[in-house]
Amino acid sequence: MLNAADDLLVEQGFTATTIEGIAARAGVAKQTIYRWWKSKVDVLLDALTDDAREALAWAEPAGTAADDLTAHLHRVADFFQEPAGQVLQALLGHAQLDKDAAAALREGFLLEQRERDVAGLGALLERHTGRAQDPAAVDRLADLLLGPVYYRILVLGRPADRELLEATARIVLGSAG
């Protein structure tokens, strides 16, 4: 059902994606969907959360801190080109018009992803500097790390190029110094 929701959103867009369509694509009765979710937003949030856990996970150290941080930024930027990233974009857009959807997105997926990002960045910075990092500083650096990528993709509608990702990684690492 979650894959059906992803597929429909990518093919038809947010507005045209319906519980009925998801049920038909998944080969189940719509009552089955309503047994688990109360709306298409809830279905899409669960699909997004499942997909992002793997796609946006912080990888084990493989190189220098700069290489690892740049690689993570590439994963984030690439995520927006995948169906799950398109689901995120649609939900962010819908959340601008629906306060309940905004709250569900923030209190669910975005909070969970933020916790993963702060933990991953904190571990990388500790490895880079050789010392534990101030949690408040890591939180601000997570904004600095991800803000340019989200701005480029979500606001400007342009891909985050290699130069932006590498510069962002250098600035964040330099700020942790």
N, C-alpha and C positions, 0 to 999 in steps of 0.2 A: 504494500500500500504506500509505503514511503517512497519507493522508487517510482511508482506510478505518479505520485504527486509531483516529484521532481521533474519527471519527463513532461508531464502536462504543462507545468509552468514554463518550462523552456520552449515548448512548442507553441503554446497558446497565449502566454502572458498571464499575469496575476488575475486580472478581471475575469477572463474567460475560464480560468481554472475553478471548478466547482466540486463539491463533495460527490455529486452524481457522476461527474466525469472521472474523478479519482476511483470511485467504486467500479465503474464500467471498465476502466483500464486495468484495475487490479483483479477483476473477475470476482468481485464480492458484492453483496447487497449493501446499499448505503447505510442500512441499520448497523451493519458490522462496523463501519467507520464511526458512526455516531456512538457506538458502544465504547470506543476508545478515545475519541476526540469530539469536542463540541463545535469545531469550526475548521475551515480549510487553513486558517492561520495556525491553529494548533498542530495540524498535520504537517504543514510546511516547517514549523519550528522544530518538531521532532526529527524530520528528515534532515534539516540543516544541522542540528546538534549532532546527530549520528555521523554525518558526512565530515563535519569539521573536526571532530575529535582526532581523526587520523590525518586529514589533509593539512590541518594547521598545528599539528603537534611539533614540539621542539625536538629536533633530532639529537642523537647522542653526539658529543664532540667528535669532529672528524678532521679538523685542521686548526688554523689559527682562529682566534676569537673573531677577527674581522671576516674571515672566510665563512665561518659558521653563521655569523649574524647576517651577512649578505645572502647566504643560502636560505636562511629562514625568511628574509624579506622577499626573495624570489618565490618561495612557496606561497606566501601570503598574496603576492601580486598574481601569481598563476591561478590561485584559488578562485579569483573573481571571474576567470574565463571558463571555469567548470560549471556544470549545472548547479551544484550547491552554492557556488558564489553568485550565480544568477538568482537563486532563491533568496540569499541574503540581501541582494540589491532590491529585489521586489518587496521583501518584508520591511526593509528600511524605508522605502518609499511609502508603503502603506501605513507604516507607523507614524508618518508625518500627519496623517489624516484621522487616525484612530488611536485614541489615548490608551484603550485597553490593549491593543496590539503592541503599542510602544512599551507599555509596562511589561507585558509578557516577554517581549524581545529583550528588554534590558535586564529583567530579573531572572531570565533563563539563560539563553544562549550567550548574550553579550557579557554577563557577569561571569559565567563559567569560562568563556574564552579569555576574558581579562585576567582571571586568576591563573590560567595556564600561561599566559604571556608574561605576567609579572614574575611568576616562579621560574620560567625558562630564561628570561632575561637576567633575573637575579643570579641564577646559577652560572650563566655565561660570564657575567661581570665579575663574579667572585673568582672564577677561574682566570679571567683576564688580569685582575688586579692583585690576586693572591690574598684578598681579605673580604670579610663579610661586608655586604652593602647595606646601607640604611634603607629600610623598606619604603619610606616616603620618597627618597631619591629614586629608587627603582621604579616606583609608580609614575613619577614625573618623566623618567627616561622612557618608559613604555609609551607614553603619549608622544614624546619626541620621535620615537622609533616608528610607530605605526601611523601617526598623523599624516606625514607626507604621502604615504602610499594610499591611504583612504581618500585624501584630498584629491590626488591626481586621478584616481579611478572613479570615485563617486561624485565628485563635484565637477571636475573638468571633463570627465568621460574619456580620458586618454590613458594609455597603458603607462605603468611605472617602468621607465627604462633603466638599464643597467647602471648608468651614471648616477641617477637619483638614488638607487638602492645602495650603491657603494658609498656615496657621499653621506647618506643618512647613517649608515653603519659606522663610518669614521667619526662623525659628529657625536653619536651616542657613546662610542668607546672613549673618545677624548673627554667627554663630559664626566665619565665615571672615574677618570684618572685619579 
